[in-house]
Amino acid sequence: WTMISALKTGLVGLVLAARGSVSERLSEHSFEPPFNYVDPSGQRGVSKDWKSGGVTNVHRNFARLTPDRQSKKGALWSRRTLGVDTISLVFTFRISGQGKKFFGDGLALWFMKQAYYVEGDFHGSTERFTGFGVIFDTFKNTETLGYHKDVAVVVNEDGGKTTEQMLEAKHGCDAAIRFHEERGDFDVRQSARARVTIKAGEHLTVDIDANNSGDFKECASLELPFPDADWLKEAHIGVTASTGQLADNHDVLGLATWSDLEAHDKHLELALANPSDFGRASEGTVSEERLGRLEDKVSELLEKLDFLQHQLEHQLAAVDDHTKVTVAKLQKQEELAEQRIEELERRVTSQVGAHVAASVEQSVDRKLDQSQETMHGSVVSRLAAVEAELRAKIEQSVDGAVKSVGGSWKVPFFFLLVLILAAAGGLYQWYQKLKKTHML
């Protein structure tokens, strides 16, 4: 690619030298591929005179302001003011995507008294600005379908108008400026162009070449209402794009700004002709003809190489975007899976703990019941033995007393009966006390 770029640079230099009108081109407000500039942070840019904003990703052959993804915003913004009150500008862009019926939202070309990009909801930019914008709106809202324009010029001369007020007073036209990437005839050579002409800071004309065929059609013409005719000298150029629930690829391919209207007209006329004719005499020797044919072949080869490089880069950008989205989805799924595993572990631990606690409690209760039954049987047995032994002794004592006292046995017998009852009551209390102590 480096060798190809060097050859292209040499040929373009010869052509531009032959034209002799490069001095009228505002280079600090222009850019074209290949975009080889890399800033100190290592990021590729369209030029050292332009800043990127939002999710803008500058490739070698185009700058993608937004990918074909929802809720994205991107921008390119000039670092310097225009410094002139008359310009002729050609903006080359491509809006494309996979959506067949549903897509959006669009991009905008701004001329503002604003030195830096401010993100907002007006096609990626803020509605609070002083200047005007050319909006390329691909989303046709059913609520505003009656006055929708594919290309619309909005003006905010004092910075106080709302989006609704600007859109109500818009000028514009309809144009097929969006390309469906799923069509069989789509390739990266398809693009659209807009020419913006401002004379003396007062009169504005916007022309559209929807297929980049060189056939510009007038879209809007109006007088700018700025009280200061020199406002354009203090303005910056910006390009923004945004996606919402619907999405598209919004690519910027080039921007050429001229301060001489006539010189720009001649440049466009020459560009529409065969580039291989630039710099060639109308009549010459055979060697010049051979040189001309050779230049034609070289130009053709370089054009094909440019197309292949651009096509490959466009496809790789889509692959890279799809890869990032897929990786993000996989990471999210992995996080959800880990959360579910942690929740399952927590539930299993909780259920096992509850089961173990219930089993232990049941085992303890069973042991206690068994111990209570064993103790109760043991105490009952001991009480029965004591009672039998006591009964035998009482009977023996009673028999002896009866034999010794004869008929006066009733008083001692009553006394013994009282002792027996007292002993039985004491034994019962001892048993209850022993039972409580064991249970505690």
Salt bridges, closest charged atoms under 4 A:
GLU28 OE2 - HIS29 ND1 3.92
ASP49 OD1 - LYS48 NZ 3.50
ASP49 OD1 - ARG80 NE 3.54
ASP121 OD1 - LYS73 NZ 2.92
GLU127 OE2 - ARG128 NE 3.97
ASP137 OD2 - HIS148 ND1 3.93
ASP150 OD1 - HIS148 NE2 3.06
GLU157 OE1 - LYS161 NZ 3.31
GLU181 OE2 - HIS314 NE2 3.42
ASP185 OD2 - ARG183 NH2 2.92
ASP187 OD2 - ARG189 NH2 3.28
ASP209 OD2 - ARG193 NH2 3.17
ASP215 OD2 - LYS217 NZ 3.51
GLU223 OE2 - HIS203 ND1 2.67
GLU234 OE1 - LYS113 NZ 3.38
ASP248 OD1 - ARG178 NH2 2.76
ASP251 OD1 - ARG64 NE 2.79
ASP251 OD2 - ARG94 NH2 3.29
ASP251 OD2 - HIS314 ND1 3.98
ASP265 OD1 - ARG195 NH2 2.46
ASP277 OD1 - ARG280 NH2 3.47
ASP296 OD1 - ARG280 NH2 3.38
GLU300 OE2 - LYS304 NZ 3.52
ASP306 OD1 - LYS8 NZ 2.78
ASP320 OD2 - LYS324 NZ 3.40
ASP321 OD2 - ARG69 NE 2.70
GLU343 OE2 - ARG346 NH2 2.43
GLU343 OE2 - ARG347 NE 3.21
GLU387 OE2 - ARG391 NH2 3.15
GLU389 OE2 - LYS393 NZ 3.54
